[in-house]
Amino acid sequence: MTFPVWYILLPFLGVVAFAGLFLFFNVYHIQKFSIDSGQAYAILALYVGGFFIIFGMSLGLLSRYDWSVSVDPLAVLHLNTGSNASQYGL
């Protein structure tokens, strides 16, 4: 049983989508309900900038790998179901 490694990116995509929704929710509420001051805009800029910096760094780190490779989870975990399974103490 093999599967493409990019399936591992699906939970990451879900987390990024949730973080993006949370970002826009917070930006809306900071702009709508905060005191109109320079400090509020500075905090908002730091928050949005920090989000995009972390997002960009994670994309940069993830882009180094070949995500089109198929992998066998049993081979990765060193679990054999064949005749030489006894070599692993199973």
Residue, then its C-alpha position, 0 to 999 in steps of 0.5 A: m500500500t503506497f500513497p503520495v507524500w503530498y497527502i501529508l500536506l492536506p492537514f497542513l493546508g487545513v491548519v493554514a486555512f484556519a489560521g488565515l480565517f483567524l487572521f481575517f477575523n482578528v483584523y476585522h475586529i481590531q479595525k472595527f472595535s479598537i481605539d483608533s490610534g497608532q498603537a492599534y495599527a502598529i499591533l495590527a501590522l506586526y500581527v499580519g506581518g508575523f503571519f506572512i513571515i511564518f507562512g513564507m518561511s514554512l513554504g520555503l522550507l516545504s518547497r525543498y522536498d519532492w512531494s510527488v514521491s510515493v511512499d510505503p508506510l510499512a517500509v518506513l516503519h520497518l514493518n514486514t509482513g513477509s517471511n523475514a519479519s522475524q529479523y525485526g523480532l516480530 
